[in-house]
Amino acid sequence: MTPSILEHLLSETDIDADFETGHKIWHEAGLRYFRYSARRRKSGAGAPRRLLADFIIGAHALLRADRLITFDTAGYRHDFPELQIAPGKAQ
């Protein structure tokens, strides 16, 4: 994807990049990751397998966006149940 195609896509879909995550997003991501990790260990499944980055993305969508487009709908629905999820589609 070229930069001009990317800019066109972002413009047409009204997607905006937010490079300032801030304290609230990191805090929310940390809390949700902690809960996920504790739940996983308690169930006997072992150490966490998901990345903290997944939780930063979820927290950002929860606090600063109106929805999240993702292929991992089950994971985000479980850890961010109040977040509006839009399933991604493979091409």
C-alpha positions in Angstrom: 0.0 0.0 0.0 1.4 3.4 -1.0 1.2 6.4 1.3 -1.3 8.1 -1.1 -3.6 5.0 -1.1 -3.4 4.9 2.7 -4.2 8.6 3.0 -7.2 8.1 0.6 -8.4 5.1 2.6 -8.2 7.0 5.9 -10.0 10.0 4.4 -12.8 7.9 2.8 -13.4 5.9 6.0 -13.1 8.9 8.4 -10.3 7.0 10.3 -8.0 9.2 12.3 -4.7 8.3 13.8 -4.2 9.1 17.5 -0.6 9.0 18.5 -1.1 10.2 22.1 -2.3 7.3 24.2 -2.1 9.0 27.5 -2.3 7.8 31.1 -6.0 6.7 31.0 -5.5 4.3 28.1 -2.3 2.8 29.6 -4.1 2.4 33.0 -7.2 0.8 31.5 -5.0 -1.5 29.3 -3.0 -2.6 32.4 -6.1 -3.3 34.4 -7.6 -5.4 31.7 -4.4 -7.3 31.0 -4.0 -8.0 34.7 -7.5 -9.4 34.8 -6.9 -11.5 31.7 -3.6 -12.9 33.1 -5.2 -13.7 36.5 -8.1 -15.4 34.8 -5.8 -17.5 32.6 -3.6 -18.6 35.5 -6.7 -19.4 37.7 -8.2 -21.6 35.0 -4.9 -23.6 34.8 -4.2 -22.4 31.2 -0.8 -21.0 32.3 1.0 -17.8 31.5 -0.7 -15.1 29.3 -0.6 -15.7 25.6 -2.0 -12.4 24.4 0.1 -9.3 24.1 -0.2 -6.2 26.2 -0.5 -4.3 22.8 -3.9 -6.0 22.3 -5.1 -4.4 25.5 -3.7 -1.0 24.6 -5.6 -1.2 21.3 -8.8 -2.2 23.1 -8.5 0.5 25.8 -7.8 3.1 23.1 -10.9 2.0 21.2 -13.0 2.0 24.4 -11.9 5.4 25.6 -11.4 7.3 22.3 -13.3 5.7 19.5 -16.8 4.5 18.9 -15.9 1.0 17.8 -13.1 -1.4 17.0 -12.6 -3.3 13.7 -10.8 -6.6 14.4 -10.4 -10.2 13.3 -10.1 -11.2 17.0 -13.7 -10.5 17.9 -13.9 -13.2 20.6 -10.9 -12.0 22.5 -12.0 -8.3 22.5 -15.6 -9.2 23.3 -14.4 -11.1 26.3 -12.0 -8.5 27.7 -13.9 -5.4 26.6 -17.6 -6.4 26.7 -18.8 -2.9 26.6 -16.8 -2.0 23.4 -18.7 -2.0 20.1 -16.9 -4.6 17.9 -17.0 -4.6 14.1 -15.7 -7.9 12.7 -13.0 -7.5 10.1 -13.4 -9.4 6.8 -10.6 -11.2 5.1 -10.1 -10.4 1.4 
